């Protein structure tokens, strides 16, 4: 978790510094906030290459303000993605593993252990109610968009891009790949651990229950102990193969854009 947090903050800084550098090198375009207020960027301004001191100071203010805003926004997004969204999936997986260890150590005390798994299911329900509708979908969409645009730009422009632009798009592509893989891996491992513990529950508990102990009721009760999942939207969920599925989808989109180009 700490490694993911450090990666998110560092990559956010690495991606934003080249962007601000581009604003200083190429200030007269729509990507620079308030560029039209600089006299040298006007249509009727003479192209002498010399800037007034006031214009240079104003451009410096714009660059510093842009750096503060984008670092603050990118850092906040990284902290949310890691400290909130990833941490929830990671903690739920650890809870499932803790429950699994309890079942292995004390298979005969299943009546005391099963409420713990029910609590994990309730926690996952709250987790999904908060995130599955908009947050997870927005995160994955943003990461895939950044991955596709960055790789497409690098491939199509090639050596025509400047060094700041190359650093910017390469960093965004690297950040998007790592975040997409780690984010879905955390959520997919939860489903994998929960799916394996479900088989363990049924095997361990049913083997200790005799036929005379209302076995049919226990079998029906165990059917409600379904695998814990992280949902994307209201129908799909993340499993252990989801990172490869998302990467494959991004590669297909890049190939389609290259064919159109």
QUICOR-V862426 format. One record per helix or strand of 2 or more residues. SS is the DSSP state (a for helix, b for strand). FROM is the first residue (numbers start at 0). LEN is the number of residues. If there is no record, write none. Layout:
BEGIN
SS;FROM;LEN
SS;FROM;LEN
END
This chain:
BEGIN
a;1;24
a;34;3
a;38;3
a;52;53
a;106;25
a;134;26
a;162;46
a;214;9
b;229;3
b;235;3
a;241;19
END
